[in-house]
Amino acid sequence: MSSTTTAPARSGIILASLILVAAVANLPMSVANVALPDIGKAFDASQTELNLVAVGYSLGLAASVLWLGAVGDRYGRKMMLVIGVALSLPAALLAAFAPSITVLIIARIVGGIAAGMAYPTTLALITALWSGPRRTRSIALWSAIGGAISALGPLISGMMLTSLPWGSVFLVTVPLIVVAFFMVLKFVPSHVNESSDPVDNLGGILSLLLVGALILAINFAAVPGAGTLVLGLTIIGVAALVGFLIRQRRARNPLYDLRIASRPIFWVAACAGIVVFGALMGAMFIGQQYLQNVLGYSTIQSGFAILPAAVFMILLAPRSAKLVEARGARFTLLLGYAAVLLGFVTMLLLWREDAPYWVVGLGYAFVGAGVGLAGTPASHSLTGAVPVRRAGMASGTADLQRDLGGAIMQSVLGALLTAGYAASVNALIAGAPDADEITSSVQSQLTKSFASASNIAEQYPQYSDAIVQAAKESFEQGQAWAYLAGIVAVVLGAALVAWKFPNAKRERELLAEYAAEDGAGEPQTDAPQSA
């Protein structure tokens, strides 16, 4: 890897501004998780609706990030930061005061689109402003703090929910939005190696349809009677994928350069990041419901429970940057994968109704350690494999790692949780001695979600204990299905990295080849302008 290193003037305050913007984009991903039980009770929501509340933000971000990253490359990265941060404010307010579950889901998606404007630009600017080991360290800080903020979301939400209604969790980012807005205006450079090429808007629309249809199809797959909807969404997603690939091969200035994307350092790192960041979001999504529904933790207790993940991410990310420089991205990625795998195995085998806290903390610690180790090489490899003028493509893909990974893993794990929970409830009802006395409407409510079962338990106090116990057992079965799927995903991801990602020596050779190839064909760019 190159030893050449550069950094902008006032690099500290610029990096702090970009990390704060990343915080504004990251925090809303996880703040809803702790509030899901309360949201479920408030709206009598189904498990699928709760899944969409949790995944809606990632859905909006993942669907728009490639397109909006390219728009920032062409029309101004600072402009996209300002618009994205500003749009985050009304989205947060709409979510906080949503009158229905549908409005809440829409608000979450809009918030994700706002983050899609701002978040990819943060990494694009780091790539353009820093180089060499300083870039690696900057990305490590960006990755670690962003991941840690996501992990701290449940804690902050839990503290607020002790005395405030569920909508308060969506107001957490409001003061950050205000500060970030003015810091971006004052400190972030206006133009840094931006492109003059036209934006592939058709490719952007196709990418939006592709990601949106895929995520929604996964979420509705476990809903009874939704087969036609799932089939329609799948057809839209497949058609959008085919159209996107054709468009990218034919466009004069493609949104996603398939030549660059075919580089092994790029595409393997992209896939690796999707799994590892998705594992974090999936673990928090299922885990927060488990802590409150099964273990009976309060909102603040469940928020504190996830702290080991944040601590280990912050502690290991700087070490990860050093490992990337010394041993290469492949070694560091595999080390992170091993830790994530231990986390999911712990959750599958030990997270039961009577689990002590040390077991909970151990599972989160393993996952946090894995993300702390693997996050930096997953993002660093992307930025190193593309020319600076394509920084938006690299940063957009880095964001897809987190957001598409989170959306897919939350959707898959949520669908399996929904299916496993419903299957267990139906089996318990079928085996109950008074099963013939349970009406179809009551059975439907019991299988709808844990929150719905809790509402039924309140209506039938004579059966309350039995209903709640059955719901806990069913939730355990559903989460076991989910964690088993997580283990499979992590094993497959690790196998891909071990098989296809080059070792440290070959990685350095390839990065030098990419730099020479891209440099030979790069147009001259203006020096970065100050704010």
C-alpha positions in Angstrom: 0.0 0.0 0.0 1.2 3.5 -0.7 3.1 5.3 2.0 2.2 8.7 0.5 0.0 10.6 2.8 -1.9 13.9 2.6 -4.5 15.6 4.6 -6.4 18.9 4.2 -5.9 22.0 6.3 -8.0 22.0 9.4 -8.3 18.3 9.0 -9.5 17.7 12.5 -12.5 19.9 12.4 -13.4 18.8 8.9 -13.2 15.1 9.9 -15.3 15.9 13.0 -17.9 17.6 10.9 -18.1 14.6 8.5 -18.3 12.2 11.4 -21.1 14.2 13.0 -23.1 14.1 9.7 -22.5 10.3 9.7 -23.9 10.3 13.2 -27.0 12.1 12.1 -27.4 9.4 9.4 -26.5 6.4 11.6 -28.3 7.0 14.8 -31.9 6.7 13.5 -31.1 3.2 12.2 -31.2 1.8 15.7 -33.2 4.2 17.9 -36.4 2.5 16.9 -35.4 -1.0 18.1 -35.9 -0.4 21.8 -39.2 1.3 21.1 -40.6 -1.6 19.0 -42.5 -3.2 21.8 -44.1 0.1 22.8 -44.9 0.9 19.2 -46.4 -2.5 18.7 -48.8 -2.0 21.7 -49.6 1.6 20.7 -50.7 0.6 17.2 -51.5 -3.1 17.8 -49.0 -3.7 15.0 -48.2 -7.0 13.4 -44.6 -8.3 13.5 -44.3 -7.5 9.8 -45.2 -3.8 10.4 -42.7 -3.7 13.2 -40.1 -5.2 10.9 -40.9 -2.4 8.4 -40.5 0.3 11.1 -37.1 -1.1 11.9 -36.0 -1.6 8.4 -37.7 1.4 6.7 -34.8 3.8 7.4 -32.2 1.4 6.0 -34.5 0.7 3.0 -34.7 4.4 2.1 -31.0 4.9 2.5 -30.0 1.7 0.6 -32.4 2.3 -2.2 -31.2 5.9 -2.9 -27.5 5.9 -1.9 -25.9 5.0 -5.2 -28.0 7.5 -7.2 -27.6 10.4 -4.7 -23.9 9.7 -4.2 -23.4 10.2 -8.0 -25.5 13.4 -7.8 -23.2 14.7 -5.1 -20.1 13.8 -7.2 -21.5 15.9 -10.1 -23.4 18.8 -8.6 -21.6 19.3 -5.3 -20.9 17.1 -2.3 -21.2 19.9 0.2 -24.6 20.8 -1.3 -25.8 17.2 -0.8 -24.6 17.3 2.8 -26.5 20.4 3.5 -29.8 19.3 1.8 -29.6 15.8 3.4 -29.0 17.1 6.9 -31.8 19.7 6.5 -34.3 17.1 5.3 -33.5 14.9 8.2 -35.3 17.3 10.5 -38.9 17.1 9.1 -38.5 13.4 8.7 -37.6 13.0 12.4 -40.5 15.2 13.5 -43.0 13.2 11.3 -41.8 9.9 12.8 -42.0 11.3 16.4 -45.6 12.4 16.0 -46.9 9.8 13.5 -50.6 9.2 14.0 -50.5 5.7 12.5 -48.1 2.9 11.8 -48.3 3.6 8.1 -47.2 7.2 8.5 -44.4 6.1 10.8 -43.1 3.6 8.2 -43.2 6.4 5.5 -41.4 8.8 7.8 -38.7 6.2 8.4 -38.2 5.7 4.6 -38.1 9.5 4.0 -35.5 9.8 6.8 -33.4 7.1 5.0 -33.6 9.0 1.7 -32.3 12.2 3.5 -29.5 10.1 4.9 -28.8 8.8 1.4 -28.1 12.4 0.4 -25.6 13.1 3.2 -24.1 9.8 4.3 -22.3 8.7 1.1 -20.8 12.1 0.8 -19.0 11.9 4.1 -16.9 8.9 2.9 -16.5 10.4 -0.6 -15.0 13.5 1.0 -12.6 11.5 3.2 -11.5 9.6 0.1 -10.9 12.9 -1.8 -9.2 14.9 1.0 -7.0 12.2 2.7 -4.6 9.7 1.2 -2.3 6.9 2.4 -2.2 5.9 6.1 -4.0 9.0 7.1 -7.0 8.0 4.9 -7.0 4.6 6.5 -7.0 6.1 10.0 -9.7 8.6 9.1 -11.9 5.8 7.7 -11.3 3.7 10.8 -12.6 6.6 13.0 -15.5 7.2 10.6 -16.4 3.5 10.7 -15.9 2.9 14.4 -17.7 6.0 15.6 -20.5 5.5 13.1 -21.0 1.9 14.2 -20.7 2.8 17.9 -23.3 5.5 17.5 -25.7 2.9 16.0 -25.0 0.6 18.9 -25.6 3.4 21.4 -28.9 4.2 19.8 -30.8 1.6 21.9 -29.2 3.0 25.1 -30.2 6.6 24.4 -33.7 5.4 23.4 -34.0 3.3 26.5 -33.2 6.3 28.7 -35.7 8.5 27.0 -38.5 5.9 27.2 -38.3 5.7 31.0 -40.2 8.9 31.2 -41.3 9.9 27.6 -43.6 8.3 25.0 -42.2 6.1 22.1 -42.1 9.1 19.7 -39.4 10.7 21.7 -36.8 8.3 20.4 -37.0 9.9 16.9 -36.2 13.3 18.3 -32.7 12.2 19.6 -31.0 13.4 16.4 -32.6 16.9 16.4 -29.8 18.7 18.3 -27.2 16.8 16.3 -28.9 17.9 13.1 -28.7 21.6 14.1 -25.0 21.4 15.0 -24.1 19.3 12.0 -25.9 21.7 9.6 -23.8 24.7 10.8 -20.5 22.8 11.0 -21.0 21.6 7.4 -21.7 25.2 6.2 -18.6 26.6 8.0 -15.9 24.0 7.7 -16.5 21.5 4.9 -14.7 22.4 1.6 -17.1 23.4 -1.2 -15.6 21.4 -4.1 -13.2 18.5 -3.9 -12.4 16.5 -7.1 -16.0 16.6 -8.3 -17.0 15.2 -11.7 -18.2 17.1 -14.7 -19.8 14.0 -16.2 -23.6 13.8 -16.5 -25.4 11.7 -13.9 -27.0 8.4 -15.1 -30.5 9.1 -13.8 -32.1 6.1 -15.5 -29.6 3.9 -13.7 -30.4 5.6 -10.5 -34.1 5.0 -10.9 -33.4 1.3 -11.7 -31.2 0.9 -8.6 -33.9 2.4 -6.4 -36.5 0.0 -7.8 -34.1 -2.9 -7.5 -33.2 -2.4 -3.8 -36.7 -1.3 -2.8 -38.5 -4.2 -4.4 -36.0 -6.7 -3.0 -36.3 -5.5 0.6 -40.1 -5.3 0.6 -40.4 -8.8 -1.0 -38.3 -10.3 1.8 -40.4 -8.5 4.5 -43.7 -9.6 3.1 -42.6 -13.2 2.4 -43.8 -14.4 5.8 -47.2 -12.7 5.6 -50.1 -15.1 5.0 -51.9 -14.3 1.8 -49.2 -12.0 0.5 -47.9 -14.4 -2.2 -49.2 -12.2 -5.1 -47.6 -9.1 -3.6 -44.3 -10.9 -3.0 -44.3 -12.3 -6.5 -45.0 -8.9 -8.0 -42.2 -7.3 -6.0 -39.8 -10.1 -7.0 -40.6 -9.6 -10.7 -40.1 -5.8 -10.4 -36.8 -6.5 -8.6 -35.5 -9.0 -11.2 -36.6 -6.7 -14.1 -34.9 -3.8 -12.4 -31.7 -5.8 -11.9 -31.6 -6.9 -15.6 -32.3 -3.4 -16.7 -29.7 -1.9 -14.4 -26.9 -4.2 -15.7 -27.8 -3.5 -19.3 -27.9 0.2 -18.7 -24.5 0.2 -16.9 -22.9 -1.7 -19.8 -24.3 0.7 -22.4 -24.3 4.1 -20.6 -21.5 6.5 -21.6 -21.1 7.5 -18.0 -22.6 4.7 -15.9 -23.8 5.2 -12.4 -22.0 2.1 -11.4 -18.8 1.3 -13.4 -19.0 -2.5 -13.8 -15.3 -2.6 -14.9 -14.3 -1.2 -11.5 -16.9 -3.2 -9.6 -15.4 -6.4 -11.1 -12.1 -5.8 -9.4 -11.8 -8.6 -6.7 -10.7 -6.1 -4.0 -13.9 -4.1 -4.7 -16.6 -6.7 -5.1 -15.5 -9.1 -2.4 -15.1 -6.3 0.1 -18.6 -5.1 -0.8 -20.1 -8.5 -0.2 -18.1 -9.0 3.0 -19.2 -5.6 4.4 -22.9 -6.4 3.6 -22.7 -9.5 5.8 -20.8 -8.1 8.7 -22.6 -4.8 9.0 -25.9 -6.6 8.4 -25.0 -8.9 11.3 -24.7 -6.0 13.7 -28.1 -4.5 12.6 -29.8 -7.9 12.7 -28.4 -8.7 16.1 -29.6 -5.4 17.6 -33.0 -5.7 15.9 -33.8 -9.2 17.2 -31.9 -8.8 20.4 -33.7 -5.7 21.6 -37.1 -7.4 21.3 -35.8 -10.5 23.0 -34.5 -8.5 26.0 -37.8 -6.8 26.6 -40.3 -9.5 25.5 -38.5 -12.6 26.8 -36.2 -11.5 29.6 -38.5 -8.7 30.8 -35.8 -6.0 30.6 -36.9 -2.4 30.9 -36.2 -0.1 28.0 -33.1 1.4 29.7 -31.8 -2.0 30.8 -32.1 -3.3 27.2 -30.3 -0.1 26.0 -27.4 -0.6 28.5 -27.3 -4.3 27.5 -25.9 -3.5 24.1 -23.0 -1.4 25.4 -20.4 -4.2 25.0 -20.9 -4.0 21.2 -20.1 -0.3 21.1 -17.2 -0.6 23.5 -15.5 -3.3 21.4 -16.1 -1.5 18.1 -14.4 1.6 19.4 -11.5 -0.3 21.0 -10.8 -2.5 18.0 -11.3 -0.2 15.1 -7.9 1.6 15.5 -6.3 -1.8 15.9 -8.1 -2.9 12.7 -6.5 0.0 10.8 -3.0 -1.1 11.9 -3.8 -4.7 11.0 -4.9 -3.6 7.5 -1.6 -1.8 6.9 0.5 -4.6 8.4 -1.3 -7.9 7.5 -3.7 -6.8 4.7 -7.5 -6.6 4.5 -8.1 -10.3 4.0 -6.6 -11.3 7.3 -8.4 -8.5 9.2 -11.7 -9.3 7.5 -11.5 -13.0 8.4 -10.6 -12.2 12.0 -13.7 -10.0 12.2 -15.8 -12.7 10.7 -14.6 -15.2 13.3 -15.8 -12.9 16.1 -19.2 -12.2 14.5 -19.7 -16.0 14.1 -19.0 -16.5 17.8 -21.5 -13.8 18.6 -24.3 -15.5 16.6 -23.5 -19.0 18.0 -23.7 -17.5 21.5 -27.1 -16.0 20.7 -28.4 -19.2 19.2 -27.3 -21.5 22.0 -27.4 -19.4 25.1 -30.0 -16.7 24.7 -32.9 -18.4 26.5 -35.7 -17.3 28.8 -33.5 -17.7 31.9 -30.2 -16.3 30.3 -28.1 -14.2 32.8 -26.8 -10.8 31.6 -23.2 -12.0 31.1 -24.5 -14.3 28.3 -26.3 -11.3 26.6 -23.2 -9.1 27.0 -20.9 -11.8 25.6 -23.0 -12.2 22.4 -23.0 -8.4 21.8 -19.3 -8.1 22.6 -18.4 -10.7 20.0 -20.5 -9.0 17.3 -19.1 -5.6 18.2 -15.5 -6.9 18.1 -16.2 -8.4 14.7 -17.6 -5.2 13.3 -14.8 -3.2 14.8 -12.2 -5.5 13.1 -13.9 -6.0 9.8 -15.5 -2.6 9.2 -12.3 -0.7 8.4 -11.0 -3.2 5.7 -14.5 -3.5 4.2 -14.7 0.2 3.6 -11.0 0.9 3.0 -10.7 -1.7 0.2 -13.6 -0.1 -1.7 -12.0 3.4 -1.6 -8.6 2.0 -2.5 -9.9 0.2 -5.6 -11.5 3.2 -7.4 -10.2 6.5 -8.8 -10.9 9.6 -6.8 -13.4 10.9 -9.4 -15.4 7.8 -8.6 -15.3 8.3 -4.9 -19.1 8.5 -4.9 -19.3 5.0 -6.2 -17.0 3.7 -3.5 -18.7 5.7 -0.7 -22.1 4.6 -2.1 -21.0 1.0 -2.0 -19.6 1.4 1.5 -23.0 2.8 2.6 -24.7 -0.1 0.9 -22.6 -2.4 3.0 -24.2 -0.9 6.1 -27.6 -0.1 4.8 -28.4 -2.8 2.3 -26.7 -5.3 4.7 -28.8 -4.0 7.6 -31.9 -4.0 5.5 -31.4 -7.5 4.1 -30.4 -9.0 7.4 -33.1 -7.3 9.4 -35.6 -8.3 6.7 -34.5 -11.9 6.5 -34.1 -12.3 10.3 -37.4 -10.5 10.9 -39.2 -12.7 8.3 -37.9 -15.8 10.0 -38.7 -14.5 13.4 -42.3 -13.8 12.2 -42.6 -17.2 10.6 -41.0 -19.1 13.5 -43.1 -17.2 16.1 -46.4 -17.8 14.2 -45.6 -21.5 13.7 -44.9 -22.0 17.3 -48.0 -20.2 18.5 -50.2 -22.3 16.1 -48.6 -25.5 17.3 -49.1 -24.5 21.0 -52.8 -23.6 20.3 -53.3 -26.9 18.4 -52.0 -28.9 21.4 -53.9 -26.9 24.0 -56.7 -28.8 25.8 -59.2 -26.0 25.2 -58.1 -25.3 21.6 -61.7 -25.5 20.4 -62.6 -22.5 22.5 -60.1 -20.2 20.9 -61.7 -18.2 18.1 -60.0 -17.6 14.8 -59.9 -13.9 15.5 -58.1 -14.5 18.8 -55.7 -17.0 17.2 -55.0 -14.4 14.5 -54.1 -11.8 17.1 -51.9 -14.2 19.0 -49.9 -15.1 15.9 -49.7 -11.5 14.8 -46.8 -10.4 17.1 -45.6 -10.6 20.7 -47.1 -7.2 21.3 -50.5 -8.3 20.0 -50.4 -11.4 22.2 -49.6 -9.1 25.2 -52.7 -7.1 24.4 -54.8 -10.3 24.2 -53.3 -11.3 27.6 -54.6 -8.1 29.1 -58.1 -8.8 27.8 -58.2 -12.3 29.3 -56.5 -12.0 32.7 -57.5 -15.5 33.7 -55.3 -16.8 30.9 -52.7 -14.0 31.0 -49.8 -16.0 32.4 -50.3 -18.9 29.9 -50.6 -16.5 26.9 -47.4 -14.6 27.9 -45.5 -17.8 28.5 -46.6 -19.2 25.2 -45.6 -16.0 23.4 -42.1 -16.1 25.1 -41.6 -19.7 24.0 -42.7 -18.8 20.5 -40.4 -15.8 20.3 -37.5 -18.0 21.3 -38.2 -20.4 18.5 -38.5 -17.5 16.0 -35.2 -15.9 17.1 -33.5 -19.3 16.9 -34.6 -19.6 13.2 -33.2 -16.0 12.7 -29.9 -16.6 14.4 -29.3 -19.9 12.5 -29.8 -17.9 9.2 -27.3 -15.4 10.5 -24.7 -18.1 11.2 -25.2 -19.4 7.6 -24.7 -15.9 6.2 -21.5 -15.3 8.2 -20.0 -18.7 7.2 -20.7 -18.1 3.5 -19.3 -14.6 3.8 -16.1 -15.8 5.4 -15.7 -18.5 2.8 -16.0 -15.9 0.0 -13.3 -13.7 1.6 -11.0 -16.7 2.1 -11.5 -17.9 -1.4 -11.6 -14.7 -3.5 -9.9 -11.9 -1.6 -6.2 -11.6 -2.4 -3.6 -12.0 0.3 -1.6 -9.0 1.6 1.1 -9.1 -1.0 -1.2 -9.5 -4.0 -3.5 -6.9 -2.5 -0.7 -4.3 -2.6 0.2 -5.3 -6.1 -3.4 -4.9 -7.3 -3.9 -1.6 -5.6 -0.8 -0.2 -7.3 -2.0 -1.6 -10.6 -5.4 0.1 -10.1 -3.8 3.4 -9.2 -1.6 3.3 -12.3 -4.4 2.3 -14.6 -6.8 5.0 -13.2 -4.1 7.7 -13.1 -3.3 7.1 -16.7 -6.9 7.8 -17.7 -7.7 10.5 -15.2 -8.4 14.0 -16.3 -6.7 16.8 -14.5 -8.7 18.0 -11.5 -8.7 21.3 -9.7 -7.2 21.5 -6.3 -9.7 21.3 -3.4 -11.3 24.7 -2.7 -11.9 25.9 0.8 -15.3 26.4 2.3 
